[in-house]
Amino acid sequence: MPQLLLRGMLVGVLAGLLAFTFAKVYGEPQVDRAIAVESAIAKAKGETPEPELVSRAVQSTLGLFTGVVVVGGALGGIFALLFALLWGRFATTLTPRAFAALLAAIAFVIATLVPDLKYPANPPSIGEPETIGLRTGLYFSMIAISIVAALAAFSLRKMVAARLGAWDATLVGAFAFVVMIAIACYALPTVNEVPEIFPAQTLWTFRLVSLGIQAILWGGIGLMFGALTERSLRV
């Protein structure tokens, strides 16, 4: 277990380096455009710009690097624990590399893609300071709902597998997951604080880049962890 955990954290850091490069090249220009729009709106209203606690130069370099790499290491450790818990129980027909890739894809869908369907990422300049707590709580609530829905869908699949077969049981579980997520998205409140004059292209590009960063993190962790684990089992 300690060796798997260390391996997971290591590949998480490496995946974080890849994600940092992607975020620096494609994400930071969108943030700069969003800040420019915010400054223009504030100027039109006659508002005085608030002083920066951390300079934009530091935010876009050291701050971004530290944040992405630390998150990558943490996700890698969590992934290693999940792999150790599930491998051998459900992956009897899969190689470690294939199972790690599948696990990473599932984690990306549950922890990132599904919550973003309801509460997509916004540039730092969007959102009222008074609603930060509400927005954060709703986003993490959506993550929790997604995890619970996935566990319930898996339990349902397990219950009907003997009668329907593995393939049809998987379809039933997936359908149940989609239904539960649809109900949650309908029931939870919608938060839209994007100014009407905010450029749509900048907003959607930022959201796509945010998803891309998470995809690189999870994909990098799954592929590298699986390759290293499979290689270690052969030695």
N, C-alpha and C positions, 0 to 999 in steps of 0.2 A: 504493500500500500504506500509507504513513504516514497518508494522509487517512482510509482505511477504519479503521485501527487507532484513530485519535483519535476517529472517529465511534462506533466500538464502545465505547470506554471511556466516552464521554459518555453514550450511551444506557444503559450499564450503571449509571452513577451515578444517572441519572433513575429507572431501574427499581428501584435500591436504595432510593431515597426512597419509592417506592410500597410496596415490601416492608417498609420500616421502619414505615410507618404501619399496615400490616396486622398486623405483629408486635406493635406497641405496643398496639393495640386488642384483639387476640384472643389473642396469645401470652403476654404478660406476666401476665395474670390466672392463667393455668394454671401459670406458674412460681411465682407467689406461693402458690398452693394447694399445689403440690408441696413448697415450702420449709416451709410450715406443717405438712404431714404429717411431714416429716423431723424438724422440731423436736419434734413431739409424740412420735415414736418415741424420739428421743434422751432426752427428758425422762422417759419411762416407764422407760428403762433406767438412769436416773441419770447419764447422760453430760453433761459440761460442753460447752456450745456452743463451737465453735472461733471465734476472732476472724476477722472479715472483712478480707481484704487490700484489697478494694475494696468500698465500701459498695453496698448494694442499690440505692440511689437512682441512683448513678453507673452501675451495671451496666444498669439498665433504661432509661436515657436516653442519655447520651453513649456508653457502651460499646456498647449495641445499635446506635445510629446509626452509629458508626464502623465496627463490624464488618460490618454489612449493606451499607453504601455502598462500602466497600473491596472486599468480595467481589463486589458488583455491577460495579464498574469492572473488576476482573480478569476476570470472566466475559465482560463485554462485549468486552474486548480479545481473549480467546481466540476468542469467537464471530466477531469480524471476521476473524481469521486463517483460521478454518475456512471462512468464506464466500468469502474471496479464493482459497483453495485449491481449493474445490469448484465454485464458480460458473463456468459456461462449459464444465465437463466433464460435468456431469450434469443441468444445468437448462436445456437447450436449449428446452424447451417451457413453462417456467415464467417468470413475471415475477420480478424481484428481490424484490418484496414477498412473493409466494407462496413462493418458495424459502427466504427468510429465516424465514418462519413455520414451514415444514416442517422446516427445519434446527433451529430452536429446540425444536420438539416432540420431534424425535428425540433431541436432546441431553438434554432433561428426562427422557425415558424411560430412556436409557442411564446417565446420570450420577446420577440422583436416584431415580426410581421403582423401578427394578430393585434397586439396592442396599438400598433401604428395605424391600423385600419380605422380605429375610432379616434385616437389622439395622435395624429402625425406630428413629427418634429417641426418646430418653428425656429427661425433665426433668433438670435438673442435679443434683437430689437423689437420683437413682437410679443405682446402680452403685458397686461397691467400688473404692476408690483403687488397690488392688493390681492390678486388671485393666484399668486405663485403656490401657496399652500394647497388651495383647492385643485389646481391643475396637476400638481405633483401627486396628491392623494388619488385623484381619478385615474391617472396613468398607472400607478402601482396597483390600484384596485383592478384594472383591466388585466395586468400581468397575472395577478393572483387568480382571477376568474379563468383566464386562459389555461393556467396550470391545472386548476381543479377540473375544468372541462376536459382536458386531455386525459387526466387520470380516470375520470368517469367514463370517457369513451373507450379507454383501454380496458377497463373492467367489463364494460358491456361486450367488447369484442371477445374477451376471454370467456364470458358466459355463453355466448352463442356459437363459439368456434366449433365445438363438437357436433352441433346440429347442422350448421350451415357450411362448414369448411373454412379454412384459413382465409381464402380470398374474399368470399362473401362476408365473412365476419369482419374483416378489415374495412370493407365498404360501409357496413352498418355502423361501425365505430366512427369512421370518418364523417358520415352523414350526421350522426348524433353530435359530434364535435361542432360541425358547422352550424347546426340548429341552435345549440347552446350559446355559441358566440354571437349569432345573429340576435338572439333574445337579449343578451347582455348589451350589445351595441344599441339596441332600441331602447332599453330601459335606462341606461346611464345618460346623464345630461350631456348635451353637446356644448363645447366651448369653442367659440370663434371670435378671436380678438384681432384678426388680421385687418388692418386699415384698408378701406376700399381702394385707395390710390397705390397700395403696395403692388409692385410688379409681379404678375402671376408667374412669369418665367423664373424669376429669382426664387420665389417661394417653392415652386415645385422642383426646381433643380436642387435646392437645398435639401428638400425632403428625400429626393432620390439618392443624393450623396450620403445622407445620414443612413439610409437603408444599406447603401453600398458599403459603408464603413463596418456596419454590423455583419454584413454578409462576409466580408473579408476576414473579420475576426473569427466568426464561427467556422467558416470554411477552412481558413488556415489552421485553426486549432484541430479540427476534425481530421484533415488530411495529413498533417505533420504528426499528430499524436498516433494515428492509426499506422502510419508507415514505420515510426520508431518502435511502436509496440510489437508489430508483426515481425520486425527484424530481430528484436530482442528475444522473441519466442523461438526463433529459428536457431539461435546461437546455443 
